[in-house]
Amino acid sequence: MRLMRSLDLRGWALLGAAALCLALPGAAALLGGSAHAAVTLEERKLPMHFNWVACQPNCRGWVSAVGIVTADSPKEFDEFARGRELIGTTIVLDSSGGSVNDSIALGRRWRALGALTTVGISVQDHTAQGDHQGDRARVVPDAYCESMCVFLLLSGKTRYVPATAHVRVHQIWMGDRADDPRAASYTAQDMMIVERDIGRLAKYTFDMGGAGDLLLLALNVPPWEDLHELTPAELRLTNLVTTDAVAEVLPRSDSVASSTPVAALQPKPVQDRFGSSATDGEPAAPAVKATKTAEALVPTGGVAAAMPAK
């Protein structure tokens, strides 16, 4: 969505990471396979929307965040959160990026909640099991977290990336010139906007416990090149991953028997863990005087699934 002049962070999946996927047994049959993938691809092109995924009596549920971050996203999340107890909740992302400054604002809201983050497609069907009737929820791994989505992923106090996920990054750019950036013209004002928003993004990255390597990897990929997909080693180098255990981001309810799987995500191979260095108290975002901002979007409109993996 190009509602403002802005920067495009085409690969910022990790700066806009390509959507991560969490694979679940039986999910393809439940969703209709490719048909479901097509639906989620279309949703990823739309402004971000938030849904509560309930799965009583099997688990405590989570928030599904799908689509592109726009100027309205922080306010719409505030409206979604009103009346809900979201402290320590898990947020499951499937996004092609969006506005840099609005993603930063949204990410700070999530960190203030002590949210946990991962990437995937939320799936829910209605079942009746024994004496219980309710929703059986799962998280499917065939999702993409690109551009500013990666910075939203970074906002989680605990962050999990499944082995089948795709996290992709690139430079931020003027969003209204991202389709043909080399042929476009730029003013000194445009360059000021780019440099200002890179500075804001760098501060946010460090506040969230991310590493400078994340910025380095993203800023080395111009918008006219393919997004860079982060390798497992780069996910750890950048501090985007803080755990290899699915249960740390999608825990089961204490009242549920261990034999009842709810979010049967395929775990990554076991590796040494490391923790985020972010502090619990996050500084308030500086007042924004200018109305122009950067966007981190995939120029193709978010059709990341069609891009070959590197």
Secondary structure, 3 states (H helix, E strand, C coil): CCCCCCCCCCCCCCCCCCCCCCCCCCHHHHHCCHHHHHHHHHHHHCECEEEEECCCCCECCEEEEECEECCCHHHHHHHHHCCCCCCCCEEEEEECCEEHHHHHHHHHHHHHCCCEEEECEEEEEEEEECCEEEEEEEEECCCEEECCHHHHHHCCCEEECCCCCEEEECCCECHHHCCCCCCCCCCHHHHHHHHHHHHHHHHHHHHCCCCHHHHHHHHCCCCCCCCEECCHHHHHHCCCCCCCCHHHCCCECCCCCCCCCCCCCCCCCCCCCCCCCCCCCCCCCCCCCCCCCCEECCCCCCCHHHCCCC
